[in-house]
Amino acid sequence: SQTLTETKMKKYIKHTLFVAATLFLVSACDSRLDVQPTQSIDESTALATEQDVQVTLIGTYDGMSSTNLYGGAIQYAGDLLGDDREVVFGGTFVTLDELWRKTITTGNTQVRDTWLSAYSTINRANNVLSALDKVSAANKNSIEGQARLIRGAMYFEMVKLFAKAWGDGDNAANPGVPLVLTPTRSVTDADYKARNSVAEVYAQVIDDLTKAEQLAKTPVAAAMLSRVYLMQGNYALARDAANR
C-alpha cells in the first residue's frame, strides 16, 4: 500500500512539473512572438518628436521621386500627351500608347498609379505640416517650406495632367483635382471629395510655393513659381520668379 502511494505521488509530481514546464514554454513563446511591427507605426506615436517629422519629410521626398512621378512618368506623360505627331511612339506598352494617341481608357494603370502616388506624396506632406508644433523654432520654417514646396509641386503637376489647361474655358468652372490639405489616416465617405476648380487648384499651388520660397529660402520654389506663372500667361511674374 505504501509503495502504491509513493508511486502515485511520483506520478503526480511528474505531471505537475510537466504542466508547469509546458505553461512556462508557452508563456516564453508568446513573449517572443509578441513583437512590435517595424514596417508600420501607430499614428499616435508616428509624429511624436521632431525626428519623426524629419523622417516623414524624407519619406515625402521619396514619394515625389517615384517612377510614377518625377522619377519618370511626369516627364514622359507630358511628352506623349503634348505630342502632335512630331514623333511616332513605337513602344509596346499599351498604357503609354494610349497617352500618345489620346485614347486613354479607364483601365490605364499608369494614369491610376500617377494619381495614387501623387496623393500619397501629398498626404505625407500634409502629415509633416500637421506636426509642426513638434519642430524646434530653428528648423520649423525650413521643414514647413519644404513640405509646402512638395505639395505645391504635386498639385501643379496634377492639375496639368487631369484638368483643362489654364485659359481653356472658364478657370473658375472647369474641374481641376480635389484639394486635400489635411492628413488622411483612414478613408471614410467624407474623403471622397469633389474636384476643386482649376482656379482654386492654381491658387493653392501659388500659395504653397510662395510660402515655400519665403520660409525655406529655396530657389527651387521660385523656379516652380516661374513655371506656374508662365502657364497662366503672367509673363512679368514668371520673369521675376525665374530671375530669383
The 8 nearest C-alpha neighbors of each residue, nearest first, counted from 0:
[[1, 3, 2, 4, 5, 6, 7, 8],
 [0, 2, 4, 3, 5, 6, 7, 8],
 [3, 1, 5, 0, 4, 6, 7, 8],
 [2, 4, 6, 0, 1, 5, 7, 8],
 [5, 3, 7, 1, 6, 2, 8, 0],
 [4, 6, 8, 2, 7, 3, 9, 1],
 [5, 7, 3, 9, 4, 8, 2, 10],
 [8, 6, 4, 10, 5, 9, 11, 3],
 [9, 7, 11, 5, 10, 6, 12, 4],
 [8, 10, 12, 6, 11, 7, 13, 5],
 [9, 11, 13, 7, 8, 12, 14, 6],
 [10, 12, 8, 14, 9, 13, 15, 7],
 [13, 11, 15, 9, 14, 10, 16, 8],
 [14, 12, 10, 16, 15, 11, 17, 9],
 [13, 15, 17, 11, 12, 16, 10, 18],
 [16, 14, 12, 18, 17, 13, 11, 19],
 [15, 17, 19, 13, 14, 18, 20, 12],
 [18, 16, 14, 20, 15, 19, 13, 21],
 [17, 19, 21, 15, 20, 16, 22, 14],
 [20, 18, 16, 22, 21, 17, 23, 15],
 [19, 21, 23, 17, 18, 22, 16, 24],
 [20, 22, 18, 24, 23, 19, 17, 25],
 [23, 21, 25, 19, 20, 24, 26, 18],
 [22, 24, 20, 26, 21, 25, 27, 19],
 [25, 23, 27, 21, 26, 22, 28, 20],
 [26, 24, 28, 22, 27, 23, 29, 21],
 [25, 27, 23, 29, 24, 28, 22, 30],
 [28, 26, 24, 30, 25, 29, 23, 31],
 [27, 29, 25, 31, 26, 30, 24, 32],
 [30, 28, 26, 32, 27, 31, 33, 25],
 [29, 31, 33, 27, 28, 32, 26, 34],
 [32, 30, 28, 29, 33, 27, 34, 26],
 [31, 33, 29, 30, 34, 28, 27, 35],
 [32, 34, 30, 31, 29, 35, 28, 36],
 [35, 33, 32, 36, 31, 30, 37, 29],
 [34, 36, 37, 33, 40, 39, 32, 38],
 [37, 35, 38, 39, 34, 40, 33, 41],
 [38, 36, 39, 35, 40, 34, 41, 45],
 [37, 39, 36, 40, 35, 41, 45, 34],
 [40, 38, 37, 36, 41, 45, 35, 42],
 [41, 39, 45, 42, 44, 38, 37, 36],
 [40, 42, 43, 44, 45, 39, 46, 36],
 [41, 43, 45, 44, 40, 46, 184, 47],
 [42, 44, 41, 45, 46, 47, 40, 184],
 [45, 43, 47, 42, 46, 41, 40, 48],
 [44, 46, 42, 40, 41, 47, 43, 51],
 [47, 45, 51, 44, 52, 48, 130, 42],
 [46, 48, 44, 45, 51, 133, 49, 43],
 [49, 47, 51, 50, 133, 46, 52, 134],
 [48, 50, 134, 52, 133, 51, 53, 47],
 [49, 51, 53, 48, 52, 54, 46, 134],
 [52, 50, 46, 54, 48, 49, 53, 55],
 [53, 51, 55, 49, 50, 54, 46, 127],
 [52, 54, 56, 50, 55, 51, 49, 57],
 [55, 53, 57, 51, 56, 52, 50, 58],
 [54, 56, 58, 52, 57, 53, 51, 59],
 [57, 55, 59, 53, 58, 54, 52, 127],
 [58, 56, 54, 60, 59, 55, 61, 53],
 [59, 57, 61, 55, 56, 60, 62, 54],
 [60, 58, 56, 62, 61, 57, 123, 120],
 [59, 61, 63, 57, 62, 58, 64, 56],
 [60, 62, 58, 64, 59, 63, 57, 65],
 [63, 61, 59, 120, 60, 64, 65, 58],
 [62, 64, 60, 61, 65, 120, 68, 69],
 [63, 65, 70, 61, 69, 62, 68, 60],
 [66, 64, 70, 67, 68, 62, 63, 69],
 [65, 67, 70, 71, 68, 72, 64, 69],
 [66, 68, 72, 113, 65, 71, 112, 70],
 [67, 69, 73, 72, 65, 70, 66, 71],
 [70, 68, 64, 71, 73, 63, 65, 66],
 [69, 71, 66, 64, 65, 68, 67, 72],
 [72, 70, 66, 69, 74, 73, 68, 67],
 [71, 73, 67, 68, 75, 74, 76, 66],
 [74, 72, 68, 76, 69, 71, 75, 77],
 [75, 73, 72, 77, 76, 71, 78, 69],
 [74, 76, 78, 77, 72, 73, 79, 71],
 [77, 75, 79, 73, 78, 72, 74, 80],
 [78, 76, 80, 75, 74, 79, 81, 73],
 [77, 79, 75, 81, 76, 80, 82, 74],
 [78, 80, 99, 76, 82, 81, 77, 98],
 [81, 79, 77, 99, 82, 78, 98, 76],
 [80, 82, 78, 79, 77, 83, 99, 76],
 [81, 83, 79, 80, 84, 78, 85, 99],
 [82, 84, 85, 81, 86, 80, 79, 99],
 [85, 83, 86, 82, 87, 99, 88, 81],
 [86, 84, 83, 82, 87, 81, 88, 79],
 [87, 85, 84, 88, 82, 83, 79, 89],
 [86, 88, 89, 84, 85, 99, 82, 90],
 [87, 89, 90, 86, 96, 99, 79, 95],
 [90, 88, 87, 91, 96, 92, 86, 95],
 [89, 91, 92, 88, 96, 95, 93, 87],
 [90, 92, 93, 89, 96, 95, 94, 88],
 [93, 91, 94, 95, 90, 96, 97, 89],
 [92, 94, 96, 95, 97, 91, 90, 107],
 [95, 93, 97, 92, 107, 96, 109, 98],
 [96, 94, 98, 97, 93, 92, 99, 79],
 [95, 97, 93, 99, 98, 94, 100, 92],
 [98, 96, 103, 102, 100, 95, 94, 99],
 [99, 97, 95, 101, 96, 100, 80, 79],
 [98, 100, 79, 96, 97, 101, 80, 95],
 [99, 101, 97, 102, 98, 96, 103, 80],
 [102, 100, 98, 99, 97, 103, 80, 96],
 [103, 101, 97, 100, 104, 98, 99, 96],
 [102, 104, 97, 101, 98, 107, 105, 94],
 [105, 103, 106, 107, 102, 97, 94, 110],
 [106, 104, 107, 103, 108, 110, 111, 102],
 [105, 107, 104, 108, 111, 103, 110, 94],
 [108, 106, 94, 104, 109, 110, 105, 111],
 [109, 107, 111, 110, 106, 112, 94, 105],
 [108, 110, 112, 111, 107, 113, 94, 67],
 [109, 111, 113, 108, 112, 107, 114, 94],
 [112, 110, 108, 114, 109, 113, 115, 107],
 [111, 113, 109, 115, 114, 110, 116, 108],
 [112, 114, 67, 116, 110, 115, 111, 117],
 [113, 115, 111, 117, 112, 116, 110, 118],
 [116, 114, 112, 118, 117, 113, 119, 111],
 [117, 115, 119, 113, 118, 114, 112, 120],
 [116, 118, 120, 114, 119, 115, 113, 121],
 [117, 119, 121, 115, 120, 116, 122, 114],
 [118, 120, 116, 122, 117, 121, 115, 123],
 [121, 119, 62, 123, 117, 118, 122, 59],
 [122, 120, 118, 124, 150, 123, 119, 125],
 [123, 121, 125, 119, 120, 124, 182, 118],
 [122, 124, 126, 120, 125, 59, 121, 119],
 [123, 125, 146, 121, 127, 122, 126, 59],
 [126, 124, 122, 128, 182, 123, 181, 127],
 [125, 127, 123, 129, 182, 124, 128, 122],
 [126, 128, 124, 125, 129, 130, 52, 56],
 [127, 129, 125, 126, 130, 131, 143, 124],
 [130, 128, 126, 127, 131, 125, 181, 182],
 [131, 129, 132, 127, 128, 133, 46, 126],
 [130, 132, 134, 133, 128, 129, 139, 127],
 [131, 133, 130, 134, 135, 129, 139, 49],
 [132, 134, 131, 49, 48, 130, 135, 47],
 [135, 133, 49, 131, 132, 139, 138, 136],
 [134, 136, 137, 138, 139, 133, 49, 132],
 [135, 137, 139, 138, 134, 140, 132, 131],
 [136, 138, 135, 139, 140, 134, 141, 142],
 [139, 137, 141, 136, 135, 140, 142, 134],
 [138, 140, 136, 142, 134, 141, 135, 137],
 [141, 139, 214, 143, 142, 138, 144, 215],
 [140, 142, 215, 144, 138, 139, 143, 214],
 [143, 141, 145, 139, 144, 140, 138, 146],
 [144, 142, 146, 140, 145, 141, 139, 147],
 [145, 143, 211, 215, 214, 141, 147, 142],
 [144, 146, 148, 142, 147, 143, 141, 211],
 [147, 145, 124, 143, 149, 148, 144, 150],
 [148, 146, 207, 150, 144, 145, 149, 211],
 [149, 147, 145, 151, 211, 208, 146, 150],
 [148, 150, 152, 146, 147, 151, 153, 145],
 [151, 149, 147, 153, 121, 152, 148, 124],
 [150, 152, 204, 207, 148, 154, 153, 149],
 [151, 153, 155, 149, 150, 154, 148, 156],
 [154, 152, 150, 156, 155, 151, 157, 149],
 [155, 153, 157, 151, 156, 152, 158, 150],
 [154, 156, 152, 153, 158, 157, 204, 151],
 [157, 155, 159, 153, 154, 158, 160, 152],
 [158, 156, 154, 160, 159, 155, 161, 153],
 [157, 159, 162, 161, 155, 160, 156, 175],
 [160, 158, 156, 157, 161, 162, 164, 155],
 [159, 161, 157, 158, 162, 156, 77, 163],
 [162, 160, 158, 157, 159, 175, 176, 163],
 [163, 161, 175, 158, 159, 160, 164, 174],
 [162, 164, 167, 165, 173, 161, 159, 175],
 [165, 163, 167, 166, 159, 162, 158, 230],
 [164, 166, 167, 231, 170, 163, 230, 197],
 [165, 167, 168, 164, 170, 169, 231, 163],
 [168, 166, 164, 165, 163, 169, 170, 173],
 [167, 169, 166, 170, 173, 165, 163, 172],
 [168, 170, 172, 171, 173, 167, 166, 165],
 [171, 169, 198, 197, 173, 172, 168, 166],
 [170, 172, 198, 169, 196, 173, 197, 199],
 [173, 171, 169, 170, 196, 174, 197, 198],
 [172, 174, 170, 196, 197, 169, 171, 175],
 [175, 173, 196, 194, 197, 195, 172, 162],
 [174, 176, 197, 196, 162, 195, 158, 194],
 [175, 177, 194, 195, 158, 178, 174, 161],
 [178, 176, 194, 195, 193, 192, 179, 175],
 [179, 177, 180, 195, 176, 200, 194, 192],
 [178, 180, 181, 177, 182, 122, 121, 192],
 [179, 181, 125, 178, 182, 122, 121, 124],
 [180, 182, 125, 179, 183, 129, 126, 122],
 [183, 181, 125, 126, 122, 184, 180, 129],
 [184, 182, 185, 122, 181, 186, 190, 126],
 [185, 183, 182, 186, 42, 122, 126, 187],
 [184, 186, 183, 187, 190, 182, 188, 189],
 [185, 187, 190, 184, 183, 188, 189, 191],
 [188, 186, 189, 190, 185, 191, 183, 184],
 [187, 189, 190, 191, 186, 192, 185, 193],
 [190, 188, 187, 191, 192, 186, 193, 185],
 [191, 189, 188, 187, 192, 186, 183, 179],
 [192, 190, 189, 188, 193, 187, 186, 177],
 [191, 193, 190, 177, 194, 189, 178, 179],
 [194, 192, 177, 195, 191, 176, 178, 174],
 [195, 193, 177, 176, 175, 174, 196, 192],
 [194, 196, 177, 175, 176, 174, 199, 178],
 [197, 195, 174, 175, 199, 198, 173, 171],
 [196, 198, 175, 200, 170, 199, 173, 174],
 [199, 197, 170, 171, 201, 196, 200, 202],
 [200, 198, 202, 196, 201, 197, 195, 203],
 [199, 201, 203, 197, 202, 198, 204, 196],
 [200, 202, 204, 198, 203, 199, 205, 197],
 [203, 201, 199, 205, 200, 204, 206, 198],
 [204, 202, 206, 200, 201, 205, 207, 199],
 [205, 203, 151, 201, 207, 206, 202, 208],
 [204, 206, 208, 202, 203, 207, 209, 201],
 [205, 207, 203, 209, 204, 208, 202, 210],
 [208, 206, 147, 151, 204, 210, 205, 209],
 [207, 209, 211, 205, 148, 210, 220, 206],
 [208, 210, 206, 212, 211, 207, 205, 213],
 [209, 211, 213, 207, 212, 208, 214, 206],
 [212, 210, 144, 208, 214, 148, 209, 213],
 [213, 211, 216, 220, 209, 217, 210, 215],
 [214, 212, 210, 211, 216, 215, 209, 144],
 [213, 215, 140, 144, 211, 216, 212, 210],
 [214, 216, 141, 144, 217, 211, 212, 213],
 [217, 215, 212, 213, 214, 218, 211, 141],
 [216, 218, 219, 215, 212, 220, 221, 211],
 [219, 217, 221, 220, 222, 216, 212, 243],
 [218, 220, 222, 217, 221, 223, 212, 148],
 [219, 221, 223, 212, 218, 222, 208, 217],
 [222, 220, 224, 218, 240, 219, 223, 225],
 [223, 221, 219, 225, 220, 224, 241, 218],
 [222, 224, 220, 226, 225, 221, 219, 227],
 [225, 223, 221, 227, 226, 222, 220, 228],
 [224, 226, 237, 240, 222, 228, 241, 223],
 [225, 227, 229, 223, 224, 228, 230, 222],
 [228, 226, 224, 230, 229, 225, 223, 231],
 [227, 229, 237, 231, 233, 225, 230, 226],
 [228, 230, 226, 232, 231, 227, 237, 233],
 [231, 229, 227, 228, 232, 226, 165, 233],
 [232, 230, 228, 229, 233, 165, 227, 166],
 [231, 233, 229, 230, 234, 228, 237, 165],
 [234, 232, 228, 231, 235, 229, 236, 237],
 [233, 235, 237, 236, 232, 229, 238, 228],
 [236, 234, 238, 237, 233, 239, 228, 240],
 [235, 237, 239, 238, 234, 233, 240, 228],
 [236, 238, 225, 234, 228, 240, 235, 229],
 [239, 237, 241, 235, 236, 240, 234, 242],
 [238, 240, 236, 242, 241, 237, 235, 243],
 [239, 241, 225, 221, 243, 237, 242, 238],
 [242, 240, 238, 225, 243, 239, 222, 237],
 [243, 241, 239, 240, 238, 221, 237, 222],
 [242, 240, 241, 239, 221, 218, 222, 238]]
